[in-house]
């Protein structure tokens, strides 16, 4: 049997999949980081440009400060950043100079593990990104992981992924690879053919598995992967495991050991981390991941956990929750018509945006087409794996907007960004302003420093005190709960 290592995804992908990327703030992370450092994880899936944007937009917290704070608290564990193509926060394509500044800034702040994920498996873009990262990392020993993003379509067979693995083996700037299954659709049966095909072409480079639990398949698929030679499995802890996140760490460790494998983690500290996230979920009113049943419809739309959570929230905000089923059906149709893009950022947002327009606009399908879908069809995000359906292609490209977007100027270089935003703006702020509206960055800068301490047990009391502070003065206050009653009466006022 095998010695296996774990990568914990709770802080990034667990938060994104189950809590819409908005559940965790700086205080939540800072409180548990020292414990996470001692569990024995090989690495933490820590951040992405999307997560950094949420820190600014939703919490008014500085994501660069969060990275530095976490690195200081976790000197022994690699922190991972996942990038998807030549973009940072926004969907706009970034200049290579900008991406080099992104990775240099991340390395300087403490990031030392990078996933290179190109949504179309454009290997020229992958090799260039890996080269940029290694240059930015200098002699720091940062790891670069090439992603094989799994999906089911006519084009994505074992030979397709073996061909990608062969190119990873030949690229000196890529240290290892992982199979990324964002929709949780990799079955144990398919793993038995896919994983050997990939390992045979990797030239001895290690292979990891990142498989979401959305269909209840991944806990079993992970056991098969360990049997076949995968040495690193990715997991979520406590409330941030299972559901549309990744397999629960405690349960998977127990199952791996029962199968004869060795997993060198501190069980007591692993339980401490899991119960902490359970406490955060309860205190903040956030859903805890639960084991999922198989749903065959998932194979049709292949929408990953975090994206589905966001979609449900958007429909609820529009008062259109009852159209969820129709939108999900349309997502599968749109994906097929657009050449089966893999449902990983930024493509899910594009496919879902088009599906929403088709279902909710009241007109004919493709009467309204978002700019990002037009850019995709124009090839600005790489060549689609399969051709776009001809009638859809004609309907999109015949629009006047398509001609305008075809003539877009190239992305701005770093000197041009400095000219736009000011020569005195620091690199980290410059990158945020490049990817986000200026008002959101201004709001972060003008806000107070992020809190760095958090205790889930005190949150109900603090919430009660905040609510009481906003009410008119009362002569008497009673706290009544099972087994406890406290009455406070105000004294006479002169």
For each residue, the residues with C-beta under 8 A, 3 or more apart:
1: 259 260 261 262
2: 226 229 231 261 262
3: 231 261 262 263 264
4: 226 231 232 233 256 261 262 263
5: 41 42 231 232 233 263 264
6: 40 41 42 232 233 234 235 249 253 263 265
7: 41 42 43 44 45 80 208 210 232 233 234 235
8: 11 36 39 41 43 44 45 234 235 236 237 249 273
9: 12 13 14 44 45 210 234 235 236 240 245 246
10: 14 15 44 236 237 238 240 241 245 273 277
11: 8 14 15 24 29 44 45 46 47
12: 9 15 16 44 45 46 47 48 51 80 82
13: 9 16 17 45 210 236 245 246 306
14: 9 10 11 17 18 19 236 237 240 241 245 246 277 289
15: 10 11 12 18 19 21 22 23 24 51 240
16: 12 13 19 20 21 48 50 51 305 306
17: 13 14 212 243 244 245 246 289 304 305 306 309
18: 14 15 23 239 240 243 244 245 286 287 288 289 305 306 309
19: 14 15 16 22 23 24 240 286 287 309
20: 16 23 306 309 310 313
21: 15 16 50 51 54 306 310
22: 15 19 54 58 59
23: 15 18 19 20 28 280 284 286
24: 11 15 19 28 29 280
25: 28 29 59 61 450 451 454
26: 29 30 55 59 61 65 66 69 450 451 452
27: 30 31 450 451 452 453 454
28: 23 24 25 31 32 280 454
29: 11 24 25 26 32 33 66 69 70
30: 26 27 33 66 69 70 73 452 453 454
31: 27 28 276 452 453 454 455
32: 28 29 35 36 273 276 277
33: 29 30 36 37 69 70 73 74
34: 37 38 73 74
35: 32 38 39 269 272 273 276
36: 8 32 33 39 41 44 74 77 273
37: 33 34 73 74 75 76 77
38: 34 35 76 266 269
39: 8 35 36 265 266 269 270 273
40: 6 264 265 266 269 270
41: 5 6 7 8 36 44 77 265
42: 5 6 7 77 78 232
43: 7 8 77 78 79 80 113 143
44: 7 8 9 10 11 12 36 41 74 77 78 79 80
45: 7 8 9 11 12 13 80 82 234
46: 11 12 67 70 79 80 81 111
47: 11 12 51 52 63 66 67 79 80 81 82 111
48: 12 16 51 52 81 82 83 84 345
49: 52 53 83 84 87 88 89 102 435
50: 16 21 53 54 89 345
51: 12 15 16 21 47 48 54 55 63
52: 47 48 49 55 56 63 89 432
53: 49 50 56 57 89 435 436
54: 21 22 50 51 57 58 59
55: 26 51 52 58 59 61 62 63 66 444
56: 52 53 59 60 61 62 63 432 436 440 441 443 444
57: 53 54 436 440
58: 22 54 55
59: 22 25 26 54 55 56 450
60: 56 443 444 447
61: 25 26 55 56 65 66 444 447 450
62: 55 56 65 66 444 450
63: 47 51 52 55 56 66 67
64: 67 68 105 109 428
65: 26 61 62 68 69 450
66: 26 29 30 47 55 61 62 63 69 70 450
67: 46 47 63 64 70 71 79 106 109 110 111
68: 64 65 71 72 109 110
69: 26 29 30 33 65 66 72 73 452
70: 29 30 33 46 66 67 73 74 79 110
71: 67 68 74 75 79 109 110 111
72: 68 69 75 110
73: 30 33 34 37 69 70
74: 33 34 36 37 44 70 71 77 79
75: 37 71 72
76: 37 38
77: 36 37 41 42 43 44 74
78: 42 43 44 112 113 143
79: 43 44 46 47 67 70 71 74 110 111 112 113
80: 7 12 43 44 45 46 47 111 113 114 115 145
81: 46 47 48 106 111 113 114 115
82: 12 45 47 48 114 115 117
83: 48 49 87 88 102 114 115 116 117 129
84: 48 49 87 117 118 119 344 345 346
85: 93 117 118 119 122 125 129 346 381 382
86: 93 94 96 99 125 129
87: 49 83 84 90 91 92 93 94 346
88: 49 83 94 98 99 102 431 434 435
89: 49 50 52 53 431 432 434 435 436
90: 87 434 435 436
91: 87 346 349 372
92: 87 411
93: 85 86 87 380 381 411
94: 86 87 88 98 99 102 411 434
95: 98 99 410 411 412 413 414
96: 86 99 100 128 132
97: 100 101 413 414
98: 88 94 95 101 102 411 412 413 414 417 431 434
99: 86 88 94 95 96 102 103 129 132
100: 96 97 103 104 132 135 136
101: 97 98 104 105 414 427 430 431
102: 49 83 88 94 98 99 105 106 431
103: 99 100 106 107 114 132 133 136 137
104: 100 101 107 108 136 427
105: 64 101 102 108 109 427 428 431
106: 67 81 102 103 109 111 114 136
107: 103 104 110 111 112 136 137 138 140 142
108: 104 105
109: 64 67 68 71 105 106 428
110: 67 68 70 71 72 79 107
111: 46 47 67 71 79 80 81 106 107 114 142
112: 78 79 107 137 140 141 142 143
113: 43 78 79 80 81 142 143 145
114: 80 81 82 83 103 106 111 133 142 143 144 145
115: 80 81 82 83 145 147 178 180
116: 83 126 129 130 133 144 145 146 147 174
117: 82 83 84 85 147 149 180 344
118: 84 85 121 122 123 125 126 129 147 382
119: 84 85 149 341 342 344 345 346 347 381 382
120: 341 342 381 382 383 384 385
121: 118 126 148 149 164 342 385
122: 85 118 125 126 382 383
123: 118 126 127 164 167
124: 127 128
125: 85 86 118 122 128 129 382
126: 116 118 121 122 123 129 130 146 167 171 174
127: 123 124 130 131 167 171 173
128: 96 124 125 131 132
129: 83 85 86 99 116 118 125 126 132 133
130: 116 126 127 133 134 144 146 171 173 174
131: 127 128 134 135 173
132: 96 99 100 103 128 129 135 136
133: 103 114 116 129 130 136 137 142 144 173
134: 130 131 137 142 144 173
135: 100 131 132 138
136: 100 103 104 106 107 132 133
137: 103 107 112 133 134 140 141 142
138: 107 135
139:
140: 107 112 137
141: 112 137
142: 107 111 112 113 114 133 134 137
143: 43 78 112 113 114 175 176
144: 114 116 130 133 134 173 174 175 176
145: 80 113 114 115 116 174 175 176 177 178 208
146: 116 126 130 164 168 171 174 176 177 178
147: 115 116 117 118 177 178 180
148: 121 161 164 165 168 177 178 179 180 198
149: 117 119 121 180 182 342 344
150: 156 161 179 180 181 182 185 186 194 211
151: 156 183 185 302 340 342 343
152: 156 185 299 302
153: 156 340 385 386
154: 340 386
155: 160 340 385 386
156: 150 151 152 153 160 161 340 342 385
157: 160 161
158: 161 162 193 194 197
159: 162 163 197
160: 155 156 157 163 164
161: 148 150 156 157 158 164 165 179 194 197 198
162: 158 159 165 166 197 198 200 201
163: 159 160 166 167 201
164: 121 123 146 148 160 161 167 168
165: 148 161 162 168 169 177 197 198 199 201 202
166: 162 163 169 170 201
167: 123 126 127 163 164 170 171
168: 146 148 164 165 171 174 177 202 205
169: 165 166 201 202 203 204 205
170: 166 167 203
171: 126 127 130 146 167 168 174
172:
173: 127 130 131 133 134 144
174: 116 126 130 144 145 146 168 171 177 205
175: 143 144 145 205
176: 143 144 145 146 205 206 207 208
177: 145 146 147 148 165 168 174 198 202 205 206 207 208
178: 115 145 146 147 148 207 208 209 210 232 234
179: 148 150 161 186 194 195 198 207 208 209 210 211 230
180: 115 117 147 148 149 150 210 344
181: 150 184 185 186 209 210 211 212 218 221
182: 149 150 212 304 305 342 343 344
183: 151 212 214 298 302 303 304 343
184: 181 211 212 213 214 215 217 218 244 292 298 304 305
185: 150 151 152 181 214 215 217 298 299 302
186: 150 179 181 190 191 194 211 217 218 221
187: 190 191 217 221
188: 191 192 217 220 221 223 224
189: 192 193
190: 186 187 193 194
191: 186 187 188 194 195 221 224 225 228
192: 188 189 195 196 224 228
193: 158 189 190 196 197
194: 150 158 161 179 186 190 191 197 198
195: 179 191 192 198 199 207 209 224 225 228 229 230
196: 192 193 199 200 228 229
197: 158 159 161 162 165 193 194 200 201
198: 148 161 162 165 177 179 194 195 201 202 207
199: 165 195 196 202 207 228 229
200: 162 196 197
201: 162 163 165 166 169 197 198
202: 165 168 169 177 198 199 205 206 207
203: 169 170
204: 169
205: 168 169 174 175 176 177 202
206: 176 177 202 231 232
207: 176 177 178 179 195 198 199 202 229 230 231 232
208: 7 145 176 177 178 179 230 231 232 233 234
209: 178 179 181 195 221 222 225 230 232 233 234
210: 7 9 13 178 179 180 181 234 246
211: 150 179 181 184 186 217 218 221 222 234 246 247
212: 17 181 182 183 184 218 244 245 246 304 305
213: 184 216 217 218 219 241 242 243 244 245 246 247 248 289 291 292
214: 183 184 185 243 244 292 298 304 305
215: 184 185 218 292 293 294 295 298
216: 213 219 291 292 293 294
217: 184 185 186 187 188 211 213 220 221 294
218: 181 184 186 211 212 213 215 221 222 246 247
219: 213 216 222 223 247 248 251 252 255
220: 188 217 223 224
221: 181 186 187 188 191 209 211 217 218 224 225
222: 209 211 218 219 225 226 233 247 252 256
223: 188 219 220 226 227 255 256 259
224: 188 191 192 195 220 221 227 228
225: 191 195 209 221 222 228 230 233
226: 2 4 222 223 230 233 256 259 261
227: 223 224 259
228: 191 192 195 196 199 224 225
229: 2 195 196 199 207
230: 179 195 207 208 209 225 226 233
231: 2 3 4 5 206 207 208
232: 4 5 6 7 42 178 206 207 208 209
233: 4 5 6 7 208 209 222 225 226 230 247 252 256
234: 6 7 8 9 45 178 208 209 210 211 246
235: 6 7 8 9 241 246 247 248 249 252
236: 8 9 10 13 14 240 241 242 245 246 247 248 249 289
237: 8 10 14 240 241 248 249 250 270 273 274 277
238: 10 241 248 273 274 275 276 277 278 281 288
239: 18 274 277 278 280 281 286 287 288 289
240: 9 10 14 15 18 19 236 237 245 277 281 289
241: 10 14 213 235 236 237 238 245 246 247 248 249 251 274 289
242: 213 236 245 247 248 289 290 291 292
243: 17 18 213 214 287 288 289 290 291 292 305
244: 17 18 184 212 213 214 289 292 304 305 306 308 309
245: 9 10 13 14 17 18 212 213 236 240 241 242 289 305
246: 9 13 14 17 210 211 212 213 218 234 235 236 241
247: 211 213 218 219 222 233 235 236 241 242 251 252
248: 213 219 235 236 237 238 241 242 251 252 274 289
249: 6 8 235 236 237 241 252 253 270 274
250: 237 253 254 267 270 271 274
251: 219 241 247 248 254 255
252: 219 222 233 235 247 248 249 255 256
253: 6 249 250 256 257 263 265 267 270
254: 250 251 257 258
255: 219 223 251 252 258 259
256: 4 222 223 226 233 252 253 259 261 263
257: 253 254 260 261 262 263
258: 254 255
259: 1 223 226 227 255 256
260: 1 257
261: 1 2 3 4 226 256 257
262: 1 2 3 4 257
263: 3 4 5 6 253 256 257
264: 3 5 40
265: 6 39 40 41 253 269 270
266: 38 39 40 269 270
267: 250 253 270 271
268: 271 272
269: 35 38 39 40 265 266 272 273
270: 39 40 237 249 250 253 265 266 267 273 274
271: 250 267 268 274 275
272: 35 268 269 275 276
273: 8 10 32 35 36 39 237 238 269 270 276 277
274: 237 238 239 241 248 249 250 270 271 277 278
275: 238 271 272 278 279
276: 31 32 35 238 272 273 279 280 456
277: 10 14 32 237 238 239 240 273 274 280 281
278: 238 239 274 275 281 282 288
279: 275 276 282 283 456 457
280: 23 24 28 239 276 277 283 284 286 454 456
281: 238 239 240 277 278 284 286 287 288
282: 278 279 285 456
283: 279 280 456 457 459 460
284: 23 280 281 459
285: 282
286: 18 19 23 239 280 281
287: 18 19 239 243 281
288: 18 238 239 243 278 281
289: 14 17 18 213 236 239 240 241 242 243 244 245 248
290: 242 243
291: 213 216 242 243
292: 184 213 214 215 216 242 243 244 295
293: 215 216
294: 215 216 217
295: 215 292 298
296: 299 300
297: 300 301 328
298: 183 184 185 214 215 295 301 302 303
299: 152 185 296 302
300: 296 297 329 332
301: 297 298 328 329 331 332 335 343
302: 151 152 183 185 298 299 332 335 343
303: 183 298 307 308 311 328 331 343 348 352
304: 17 182 183 184 212 214 244 307 308 343 344 348
305: 16 17 18 182 184 212 214 243 244 245 308 309
306: 13 16 17 18 20 21 244 309 310
307: 303 304 310 311 343 348 349 352
308: 244 303 304 305 311 312
309: 17 18 19 20 244 305 306 312 313
310: 20 21 306 307 313 314
311: 303 307 308 314 315 324 327 352
312: 308 309 315 316 321 324
313: 20 309 310 316 317
314: 310 311 317 318 356
315: 311 312 318 320 321 323 324 327
316: 312 313 319 320 321
317: 313 314
318: 314 315 360
319: 316
320: 315 316 323 324 360
321: 312 315 316 324
322:
323: 315 320 326 327 359 360
324: 311 312 315 320 321 327 328
325: 328 329
326: 323 329 330 359
327: 311 315 323 324 330 331 352 355 356 359 360
328: 297 301 303 324 325 331 332
329: 300 301 325 326 332 333
330: 326 327 333 334 355 358 359
331: 301 303 327 328 334 335 351 352 355
332: 300 301 302 328 329 335 336
333: 329 330 336 337 355
334: 330 331 337 338 351 354 355 358
335: 301 302 331 332 338 340 341 343 351
336: 332 333 340 389
337: 333 334 388 389 392
338: 334 335 341 350 351 354 373 376 377 384 388 389 392
339: 384 385 386 387 388 389
340: 151 153 154 155 156 335 336 384 385 386
341: 119 120 335 338 347 350 351 376 384 385
342: 119 120 121 149 151 156 182 347 385
343: 151 182 183 301 302 303 304 307 335 347 348 351
344: 84 117 119 149 180 182 304 347 348
345: 48 50 84 119 348 349
346: 84 85 87 91 119 349 350 372 381
347: 119 341 342 343 344 350 351 376 381
348: 303 304 307 343 344 345 351 352
349: 91 307 345 346 352 353 372
350: 338 341 346 347 353 354 370 372 373 376
351: 331 334 335 338 341 343 347 348 354 355
352: 303 307 311 327 331 348 349 355 356
353: 349 350 356 357 370 372 373
354: 334 338 350 351 357 358 366 369 370 373
355: 327 330 331 333 334 351 352 358 359
356: 314 327 352 353 359 360
357: 353 354 360 361 366 367 368 369 370
358: 330 334 354 355 361 365 366
359: 323 326 327 330 355 356
360: 318 320 323 327 356 357
361: 357 358 367 368
362:
363: 367 368
364: 367
365: 358
366: 354 357 358 369 392 395 396
367: 357 361 363 364
368: 357 361 363
369: 354 357 366 373 374 395 396 399 401
370: 350 353 354 357 373 374
371: 374 375 401 405
372: 91 346 349 350 353 375 376
373: 338 350 353 354 369 370 376 377 396
374: 369 370 371 377 378 396 397 399 401 402 405
375: 371 372 378 380 381 405
376: 338 341 347 350 372 373 379 380 381 384
377: 338 373 374 388 393 396 397 402
378: 374 375 397 402 405 406
379: 376 382 383 384
380: 93 375 376 405 408
381: 85 93 119 120 346 347 375 376
382: 85 118 119 120 122 125 379
383: 120 122 379
384: 120 338 339 340 341 376 379 387 388
385: 120 121 153 155 156 339 340 341 342
386: 153 154 155 339 340
387: 339 384 390 393
388: 337 338 339 377 384 392 393 396
389: 336 337 338 339 392 393
390: 387 393 394
391: 394 395
392: 337 338 366 388 389 395 396
393: 377 387 388 389 390 396 397
394: 390 391 397 398
395: 366 369 391 392 398 399
396: 366 369 373 374 377 388 392 393 399 402
397: 374 377 378 393 394 402
398: 394 395 402
399: 369 374 395 396 402 403
400: 403 404
401: 369 371 374 404 405
402: 374 377 378 396 397 398 399 405 406
403: 399 400 406 407
404: 400 401 407 408
405: 371 374 375 378 380 401 402 408
406: 378 402 403
407: 403 404
408: 380 404 405
409:
410: 95
411: 92 93 94 95 98
412: 95 98 416 417 420 434
413: 95 97 98 416 417
414: 95 97 98 101 417 418 430
415: 418 419
416: 412 413 419 420
417: 98 412 413 414 420 421 430 433 434
418: 414 415 421 422 423 425 430
419: 415 416 423
420: 412 416 417
421: 417 418 425 429 430 433 434
422: 418 425
423: 418 419
424:
425: 418 421 422 429 430 433
426: 429 430
427: 101 104 105 430 431
428: 64 105 109 431 432
429: 421 425 426 432 433 441 445
430: 101 414 417 418 421 425 426 427 433 434
431: 88 89 98 101 102 105 427 428 434 435
432: 52 56 89 428 429 435 436 441 444
433: 417 421 425 429 430 436 438 441
434: 88 89 90 94 98 412 417 421 430 431
435: 49 53 88 89 90 431 432
436: 53 56 57 89 90 432 433 440 441
437: 440 441
438: 433 441 442
439: 442 443
440: 56 57 436 437 443 444
441: 56 429 432 433 436 437 438 444 445
442: 438 439 445 446
443: 56 60 439 440 446 447
444: 55 56 60 61 62 432 440 441 447
445: 429 441 442
446: 442 443
447: 60 61 443 444
448:
449:
450: 25 26 27 59 61 62 65 66
451: 25 26 27 454
452: 26 27 30 31 69
453: 27 30 31
454: 25 27 28 30 31 280 451
455: 31 458 459
456: 276 279 280 282 283 459
457: 279 283
458: 455 461 462
459: 283 284 455 456 462 463
460: 283 463 464
461: 458 464 465
462: 458 459 465 466
463: 459 460 466 467
464: 460 461 467 468
465: 461 462 468 469
466: 462 463 469 470
467: 463 464 470 471
468: 464 465 471 477
469: 465 466
470: 466 467
471: 467 468 474
472:
473: 490
474: 471 477 490
475: 489 490
476: 487 488 489 490
477: 468 474 487 488 489
478: 485 486 487 488
479: 484 485 486 487
480: 484 485 486
481: 484 485
482:
483:
484: 479 480 481
485: 478 479 480 481
486: 478 479 480
487: 476 477 478 479
488: 476 477 478
489: 475 476 477
490: 473 474 475 476 493
491:
492:
493: 490
494:
